[in-house]
Amino acid sequence: MDPENIVKIAVSNNTCGSLFGKTATISSCSHSGATQKSHVTESGNLVISVQVLRKGTNDFSEENELGRGGFGTVYKGFLEDGTQLAVKRMEAGIISNKALDEFQSEIAVLSKVQHRHLVSLLGYSIEGNERLLVYEFMSQGALSKHLFHWKRLKLEPLSWRRRLSIALDVARGMEYLHNLARQTFIHRDLKSSNILLDDNFRAKVSDFGLVKLVPDGEKSMATRLAGTFGYLAPEYAVMGKISTKVDVFSYGVVLMELVTGLTALDEGRSEETHYLAEWFGRIKSNKDKLMAAIDPALEVNEETYASIATIAELAGHCTAREPYNRPDMSHAVNELAPLVEKWKPVDDKSECYSGIDYNQPLPQMLKVWQAAESRGVSYTSLDDSKGSIPMKPTGFADSFTSIDGR
């Protein structure tokens, strides 16, 4: 068998982003008289030939291109069963050590973490000089598209409620990376173009090529500069010193983008507004200036403004100059959750429950109930409802904690 026709690719069959360590080796060539299978399952892995990815992306055609970045190009693809994929392809011929490091980092990190607000890596492919990463498909694309390019792309602008929900989703994903995973990870490149949205505009953090694992017992570390200007924390940009607080800073800039609809850095704007974090930090506490800074695409009423002012204050804390003055991501989650998940009574249009009209005067309701009792009709009582509560499964602990409880 020709070694050139051997491809290694593993794709996990669970959608939580877990990639098993074992990789199967399969032949990508077809034999005469034999029907080639597009994929087989082995040891919990879904193994796919690279030809399936080529076919699913129409040989990486321009019409299936979703976007380009420093790593390469991302394509929309399909498996034979209709499953949609996003396939990131490293540009052939320009594979540098840095690009290979990012490729390996992405696989290493996403093999260890799984969370509903982190994009799932479904697999990877290595063939000669080609490197492919396969992800779950996020139909609404990057947050940046909806904040900065919605007019050109003829999209609906994001409502404030939707922006709040996105901010909370991202905060929960980052909280998991920092505090709730088995190890502490620093993303280092959190920005609106690395936040992807699904059909329901729920957000997931993506692009883990620059992620750093924090050694046990350490709170900060020095490293070479990477990331995107406009989102870089001062201590990182100047001294190369990183901690989870550099991600908090970047998150604060994303909050400012959600409020203003402005990009983190734009030299085409007036000089005082070039750098969003610096300018927004000066105006956030002035009601008139904050009102003027709010994205014109947003409809602002009194309740919305109160919520925006809360987020503006949080953004300011997240982008404090000194890292020890910034909150952690758990604080951001706790600030945002009550704004997003306000409890409201159910607006039940049906005025009748269990045969009783609750809009009637109480004496009349009692008469209806007594008449029903005399006919042998009984309404569900609280005692009867106990049977609807499932029993504790055998072997289930009396109490438990969940690291993925958010």
N, C-alpha and C positions, 0 to 999 in steps of 0.2 A: 504493500500500500504506500502510495506517495505521501511522504511526511508533509508536503505542502498543502495536501488536501485534508489535513487533520486540524480541526478547530476545537478549542476549548471554550465552552460557554455554559454558565450555570444560571438558571433563573429560578428563584424561589417560587413555590406554589402557594405561598401565603401573602396576603396583600398588606401585611403590617410592616414590610420593609426588612424582614429578617432574611439574610442570605447565608445559607449553610456553608460550612467551611469546605466540604468535599466538592470537587468539581469533576464531572464525568468527562471522558474523552470520547468523541464520536467522529465518524467519518462524514465528510460533507459531500463525498462523491457518490453517484448512484451506480449500481452494478446492473449489467444487462440481465433482464429477466426478473429483476427484483424491484419491488415498489419501495421507494425511499420514504421513510416516515419523517414528518416535519419535526416531531419532537417525541421524546420518551420521558417517562418519569423514573428516576433512579435515586434511591436513598433520600427521598423527600425533595429532590430537586427536579425542576422542569428543565430539560436540556433541549436547546434549540440550535439548529444549524444556522450559520451566518447567512445562508441563502434565503432562509425564511425572513430575516430582517431586510435583506435586499429586496425581496419580492414585496414585503409589506410596506416598504417605503418607496416602491416603484424605482428601485435602484438609486435611492437617495436623490430623488428628483427635486428640482427647485420648487415645484408646486406643493410639495409636502414640507417645505422648510418652515419651521416655526420661529427660528431666531438664530443669531450668531453671537458668539462671545469669545473671550480670550482662549478658551479651551478648544473651540471648534464650532460645529453647526448642529442644531437640534432639529430633528425631523419627526413629523407625525407618521405613525405606522400602525399596521393592523396585523394581528395573527389570523390564521385561517378560521378560527372560531369567532372572529369579529372583535376580539379584545383590542382596545386601542392602547397604543404605546407611545412614549416619547423616546426617541433614540438619539443620544448625544454621540456624535462622531468626531473624534480627534482628527484634525487636518493631517492627512498623510504627507509625509515629506518635511514636516516642520516639528517633528516630535523632539522636544527638548527635555532635558532632565527635569526642569520645572513642571512641564506638562505631564510627564510620567509620574512625578511625585503627586500631583493633584489627582491624577487618575487612580493611583493606588490609595490615596487618602480617602477619596470618595467611597471606594469599595470598603476600606477598613472601617470607616466610621459608620456607614449605613448598615454594615453587617452587625454592628453592636447595639444600635439604637432603633427603637420603634415607637412611634407616637403618631396619633392621628393628625397632628399639625406639623409633621415632618414628611417631606415627599419620600415615597417608598422607592428604593432601588430594587428593581425586579431581577436584574442580572447584568452580566457584562460579557464582552467577547474580545478575544485577542487573536488576531490572524496576521502574521507577518508584521508589517509596520502599522497595521490598523488597530485602533482601540475603540471599542463601542461600549457605552453604558446604556442600559435599558431601564426606563422609569415608568411609573404609572402616568397616565395622560391627564393633564390638568386643562380642561377644555377652555377656561376663560383666560388662560395665559397669565402674564405677569401683572402685578398690581400697578407697576409704572405705566403700562399701556392705558389703564383705566383712569389714572390720575392726570397724566400729562399729554396723552395723544388721543383722547376719546373723541374730540371733534374731528380730527383728520380721519380717524377710523370709523366715524359715524356710529359711535357707541353711546349708550345712555350714561350720563355721569353717575358716579356712585353716590347714593344718599348718605346722610350722616349716620343713620342707623347701621347701614352696611359697613361704613368705614370703622365704626366702633367695634363691630363684630370681628372685622379683619384684625384690628389692633389687639383684641383679646386673644384671637386664635394664635397670632404670632407670639404674643407674650407667653402663652401656655407652652408653645413649642420650645421657646428659648428657656423657659423655666425648667423644662424637662432636661434639656442639654446641660444646663448649669448645675441643677440641684437634685434632680430626681432619677437620672440614669445611674447605672452602677459606677460610672466614672464621670468626671467633670470635663466637658468639652467647651472650647471657645470657638465660635463660628468664624470670626474675624472678617466676614464680608457680608454682614446683614445689610440689605438695602432693598428698595422697592422692586427692583428688577429681579431679585432673588426670592421674592414672595409670590407664590403661584396660587391661582384661584380655580376652584372646581366649578361644576355646573351650578351649584347653589351659592357661589361666591364665598365658600369657606376657604380659609387661607392655610397654606402649608409653606414652611421654610424649605428652600432648596439650595443647591450648590454648596457642597461640603468639601470642596477641593482644598480650601485653606484652613480647615479645622485643625485646632491644636488640642491635644490631650494634656490636661493639667496633671503633673505628677502628684501622687498622693502626698498630702501634708503641705503642699505648696499653694500659695495664694496668688502669686504672680510669677512671671518668667520673662526672659528677654528673648527676642526672636528677630529675624529679618523682617523688614517692612513689607506688608502686602495688604491688599484691600482696595478701597475706592475713596479717593479724596472727596471731602464733603461729609463723609460718614466716619472719618477716623478720629478717635479720641486724641486729645493733645499729647498725653504721655506716650502714646503709641507712635504717633507721627514724629515726635521729636526724639524720643529715647528708645523706641522699639520695645517698650515694656508693656506686656499684656497681662490682663486678668479678665475675669468675666465682665468686669465693668467697662471694657472696651465695647462689648456687645450691647451693654445697656446704653452707652452713648449713641451707638448707631441706631438703636431702637428709638431713642428720643428724637433723632433726626427724621426717622420714618413717621413718627407721630406728627411732627411739624409739617411734613409733606401731606399727610392726610388732612390736616386742618387748612392748609393754604393752597394746596394744588400746585405748589412750586417745587422745582427740583432742588436737591441739596446744594448744588453748586452750578452757577450760571453766570459767566462773565458778560453775557449780553444784558444782564439786568443792571440797574443803577449800582454804583460802587458800594453803597452802604448795604445793599441786599444781595451782593455776590454770593456770600456764604450764609446760607439759610440759618444755620444754628446760631451764629453770632448775632445776626439781625433779629431773629425771632426772640432770642433771649432778652433783648433790650425792650421789646415792645409788648411782650406777653402779658404784663401786669397792668397795662393801660387799656381800659375798656374800649375807648374810641379807636386806638391804634390796632387793637386785636380785632375789633369788628371790621376794620378796613382791610385787614390781612386775610380774613377768612375767604376761602375759595368762592368766587362768585357763582359757581355752579351749585352751591348749597343753598337751600331754602332755610333761612335762620329765623326761628321764633324764640320766645323767651326761654322755653325749656331747652331747645337745642343750644342756645348760647350758653346756658349754665353748664351743660355737658361739655361744650367746646372749651370753656374756660377751665374746667377741671382737667381736661386732656392737655391744654396748653401749659398748665402748672406742672403736670406730671412730666411733660416733655422738657421743661426747664430743669427740673430736678435730675432727669436722666442725663442731661448734657452739661451738668455742673463741671467746672474746670478740673477740680480735684476728684479723683476716682472715689475717695472715701466719702464724698458728699453725694454720690449717686446711690439710689436705692438698688435693691436686687430685683430680679424679674418676678419674684413672688409678690413683692409689693405692687408691681404694675398690674399683675393679675387681680390682686385684691381691690385695687382702685377701679379697674375696668369692669369687673364682673357685675357689680350692682348696677352699673349704667346700662349694661347690655341685657341683663337677665332680670329685669324688674318683674316682680310677681304682679299679675293682674287677674281679677276674677274672670271666670269664663263667661263670655257673652252668649248665653244659651237662649236661643230664640224660642225653643219649645217651652211653653208655660205649664206643661203637664209632666209630672214625674210619678211613676207608679200609679197612674190613674187619678191622681189628685191635682187639681188646679190650685197652685200655691198663690194665685192672685186673688182668690176668694177670701172673704172674712174668716177668721179662725173658727167661729162657731159653725159656719157652714161646712168648713173642711172637716170638722169633727163629725158632723152628721153623715157626710159621705163615707168617712172611715168606718163609723159604727154600722151603717147600712151594709157596707161590704163585709164587715166581720160577721154580721148575722146571716149573710149568704154563704159563709164559709170561705170567703176570699181573704187571703192574708197577704199583707205587704211585707217585703223583706225587712227583717229587723236587724239590728246590729249583731245580735247573737248569731243569726243565720249567716251573716257576712263573714264570720270567722273562717268558714270553710273555704272562702275564696283566697285566703292568704296561704301561700305555699309553705309547707313545712320546711324546716332547715334540712338540707341534704345530709345524708349519713356521712360522718367523717368531717363535716364542715366545722371550722373553729368557731367558738363562741364569740370571738371578736377577731377582727383582722384590720390590716392597714393596706393601702394600695399606693404604690408609687406612681401609678398612672391614673390616680383618682380624679385628676383635673381633666 
